[in-house]
Amino acid sequence: MTKLAQTGGPSVAPRPHVGKQDRHFVTALSRGLDVLSCFRSGSRLLGNQDISERCRLPKSTVSRLTYTLTKLGYLHYVKESGKYRLGTATLALGSAVLGRFEVRDLARPLMQELADSTGTTVSLGARQRLSMVYVEVCKGNAVLSLNGEVGMRLPLATSAIGRAYLTVCSDTERADLMEQIRELDHLAWPNIRQGIEKALSMYAESGVCGSFGDWQPDVNGIACGFRPGNGLPPMAINCGAPAFKVSEEYLMSEVRPRLIDIVRRIEEGLGQAR
């Protein structure tokens, strides 16, 4: 299996000036959540210095946050390494959240069928800040596939699944997210905006969004967003594979209609048919 899949970068994207604009915003809580967000897939143990670099916070601030989170059970201090791992409180919280995603149970067999028939990795994702987080991943029988797993994050702006989310969220939310993405990297913003606008046009014409080398140069993928209802936020499903294995033409001609069909079947099963 290739190691083509990566998370959306080593650092936690900052919340652009939110605290200065909203008097109800609790900065200390925000920073604590930022610390927990550092523990992504493949980052089981992190020290205060690691967290400081990822959160872009002073080490002294991080030390107080990790101490508090450890006391509350959200982190566990490993004496042998002098680092932290996620504690049982976060595991219980994560299990409770995933347990409420009944859409996973409905989507899983359909996603696996699609993965087996197309040789792609099929993933279901929900948004967390400026990333999409996988809550379900199904892989086909192909020898070479993307190394995706539950909990993995992809950038909202450049991945197919992130762009698909932007097509189904509200206009107000999309505008806010676009502004946050712009503030995150002013220099890269013109190219990023062009890619998002192209994906939105593509969705209007074909029913899916694509990312062909935009997220990673050696990965192709398409995605379709939907609203599951039942109090859940918008979600999206993507199909991806190494670029040398599946072409843009194959994804758009062979995989696209099947992807749209399973999203329609999921919506019908949830009582949210278009």
C-alpha positions in Angstrom: 0.0 0.0 0.0 1.4 3.4 -0.9 1.9 6.2 1.6 0.5 8.8 -0.7 -2.2 10.1 1.7 -1.2 12.7 4.2 -3.0 15.0 6.7 -3.6 18.6 5.9 -0.2 19.8 7.1 1.8 19.7 10.4 0.3 22.7 12.1 -3.2 23.4 13.4 -4.8 26.2 11.3 -5.4 29.2 13.6 -8.8 30.8 14.1 -8.4 34.1 12.3 -9.0 36.9 14.8 -12.2 35.3 16.1 -11.5 36.2 19.7 -11.1 39.9 18.9 -14.4 40.1 17.1 -16.7 38.1 19.4 -16.9 38.9 23.1 -18.5 35.5 23.7 -15.5 33.7 22.3 -13.4 31.9 25.0 -9.8 32.0 23.9 -8.6 29.6 26.6 -11.1 26.9 25.5 -10.2 27.5 21.9 -6.5 26.9 22.6 -7.2 23.8 24.6 -9.1 22.3 21.7 -6.3 23.3 19.4 -4.0 21.2 21.5 -6.2 18.2 21.2 -6.4 18.8 17.5 -2.7 18.3 17.2 -3.0 14.6 17.8 -3.8 13.6 14.3 -3.4 10.2 12.6 0.2 9.1 13.1 0.8 11.5 16.0 0.3 9.3 19.0 2.9 10.9 21.2 3.6 14.6 21.3 5.7 16.8 23.6 5.1 20.3 24.6 7.6 21.6 22.1 5.8 19.6 19.3 2.5 21.0 20.3 3.9 24.5 20.6 5.1 24.4 17.0 1.9 22.9 15.7 -0.4 25.3 17.6 1.9 28.3 17.1 1.6 29.0 20.8 4.3 29.8 23.4 5.7 26.7 25.1 4.8 28.1 28.6 1.1 28.4 27.5 1.2 24.9 26.0 2.6 23.5 29.3 -0.4 24.9 31.3 -2.8 23.6 28.7 -1.4 20.1 28.7 -1.3 20.0 32.5 -5.0 21.0 32.6 -6.0 18.6 29.9 -4.1 15.8 31.7 -5.9 16.5 35.0 -9.2 16.3 33.2 -8.3 13.0 31.5 -8.2 14.3 27.9 -4.4 13.7 27.8 -2.2 11.1 29.4 1.4 11.9 30.3 3.9 9.1 29.3 6.8 9.4 31.7 9.1 7.2 29.7 9.1 9.6 26.7 8.2 12.8 28.5 5.3 13.2 26.0 1.5 13.0 25.9 -1.0 10.9 24.2 -4.8 11.2 24.0 -6.6 10.2 27.2 -9.6 8.1 27.8 -11.9 11.1 28.0 -11.3 12.0 24.4 -11.8 8.3 23.4 -15.2 8.3 25.1 -16.1 11.6 23.5 -15.1 10.4 20.0 -17.0 7.1 20.4 -20.1 9.0 21.4 -19.9 11.3 18.4 -19.2 8.5 15.9 -22.1 6.5 17.5 -24.5 9.3 16.5 -23.4 9.2 12.9 -26.1 6.6 11.8 -25.3 7.7 8.3 -22.1 5.6 8.6 -24.0 2.4 9.0 -26.1 3.2 5.9 -23.2 4.3 3.8 -20.6 1.7 4.7 -21.9 -1.2 2.4 -22.6 1.1 -0.5 -19.1 2.6 -0.1 -17.5 -0.8 0.0 -19.3 -1.9 -3.1 -18.1 1.2 -4.9 -14.5 0.7 -3.7 -14.5 -2.9 -4.9 -16.0 -2.2 -8.3 -13.8 0.9 -9.1 -10.5 0.1 -7.4 -10.5 3.3 -5.4 -10.5 4.3 -1.8 -14.0 5.6 -0.8 -14.3 7.8 2.2 -17.0 9.6 4.1 -16.0 12.9 5.8 -17.3 15.8 7.9 -15.8 19.2 8.4 -13.7 20.2 11.3 -12.6 23.9 11.0 -10.6 24.1 7.7 -10.3 20.3 7.3 -12.4 17.4 6.4 -12.1 14.5 8.8 -12.8 10.9 7.6 -15.5 9.1 9.7 -15.6 6.0 7.5 -13.1 4.6 4.9 -13.6 1.7 2.6 -10.8 0.2 0.4 -11.0 -2.0 -2.6 -9.0 -5.1 -3.3 -6.4 -3.2 -5.3 -2.7 -3.8 -4.4 -2.0 -0.1 -4.5 -4.4 2.3 -2.8 -4.5 5.5 -0.8 -3.5 5.1 2.9 -6.6 6.7 4.3 -8.1 5.8 7.7 -10.8 7.0 10.1 -9.7 10.3 11.7 -7.5 11.4 8.8 -7.8 15.0 7.8 -7.7 16.6 4.4 -7.6 20.3 3.6 -10.9 21.9 2.9 -9.6 24.1 0.1 -7.6 21.7 -2.1 -9.1 18.3 -1.6 -12.1 17.0 -3.6 -14.0 16.1 -0.4 -13.4 19.6 1.0 -14.5 21.3 -2.1 -17.6 19.1 -2.3 -18.5 20.2 1.3 -18.3 23.8 0.1 -20.9 23.1 -2.6 -23.5 21.9 -0.1 -23.0 24.2 2.9 -25.0 27.4 3.2 -23.9 30.5 1.3 -23.1 32.3 4.7 -20.9 29.4 5.9 -19.1 29.2 2.6 -18.3 32.9 2.6 -17.0 32.6 6.2 -14.9 29.6 5.3 -13.5 31.3 2.2 -12.5 34.3 4.3 -10.7 32.1 6.8 -8.9 30.3 4.1 -7.8 33.6 2.6 -6.5 34.9 5.9 -4.5 31.7 6.4 -2.3 32.3 3.4 -2.7 35.6 1.5 0.0 34.7 -1.1 -1.5 31.4 -2.1 -5.1 32.6 -2.0 -5.5 33.6 -5.7 -4.6 30.1 -6.8 -6.6 28.5 -4.1 -9.7 30.6 -4.9 -9.4 29.8 -8.6 -9.3 26.1 -7.7 -12.4 26.3 -5.5 -14.3 28.4 -8.0 -13.5 25.9 -10.7 -14.7 23.0 -8.5 -17.9 24.8 -7.8 -18.5 25.2 -11.5 -17.6 21.6 -12.1 -20.2 20.6 -9.4 -22.9 22.6 -11.1 -22.2 20.9 -14.4 -21.4 17.3 -13.4 -22.6 16.8 -9.8 -19.2 16.2 -8.4 -16.1 18.2 -7.4 -12.6 17.1 -8.5 -9.0 17.4 -7.3 -6.6 16.2 -9.9 -3.2 16.8 -8.4 -4.3 19.9 -6.5 -4.2 18.3 -3.0 -1.2 16.1 -3.8 0.4 15.9 -7.3 0.2 12.1 -7.4 -3.4 11.8 -6.2 -6.7 12.1 -8.3 -10.1 12.2 -6.7 -13.7 13.2 -7.0 -16.3 13.8 -4.4 -20.0 14.5 -3.9 -21.5 16.4 -0.9 -24.9 15.9 0.7 -27.0 16.9 3.7 -27.8 13.9 5.9 -30.4 15.8 8.0 -31.3 14.4 11.5 -29.4 17.3 13.1 -26.1 16.4 11.3 -24.1 18.9 9.4 -23.3 18.5 5.7 -21.0 15.7 4.7 -19.3 14.4 1.6 -18.0 11.2 0.0 -14.9 11.0 -2.1 -13.3 8.4 -4.4 -9.6 8.6 -4.8 -6.5 6.7 -6.0 -2.9 7.2 -7.0 -2.8 9.3 -10.2 -0.9 6.6 -12.1 -3.6 4.1 -11.3 -6.8 6.1 -12.2 -7.0 9.0 -14.6 -9.3 12.0 -14.5 -11.2 10.6 -17.5 -11.8 7.3 -15.7 -13.0 9.0 -12.5 -15.4 11.3 -14.4 -16.8 8.7 -16.9 -16.8 5.5 -14.9 -16.8 6.4 -11.2 -18.8 9.6 -11.2 -22.3 8.2 -12.0 -21.8 5.4 -9.4 -20.7 7.9 -6.8 -23.7 10.1 -7.4 -26.0 7.1 -7.3 -24.8 5.9 -3.8 -25.1 9.5 -2.4 -28.7 9.5 -3.8 -29.4 6.1 -2.1 -27.9 7.4 1.2 -30.1 10.5 1.0 -33.2 8.3 0.3 -32.3 6.0 3.2 -32.1 9.0 5.5 -35.3 10.5 4.2 -33.4 13.4 2.6 -33.9 12.6 -1.1 -33.2 15.5 -3.4 
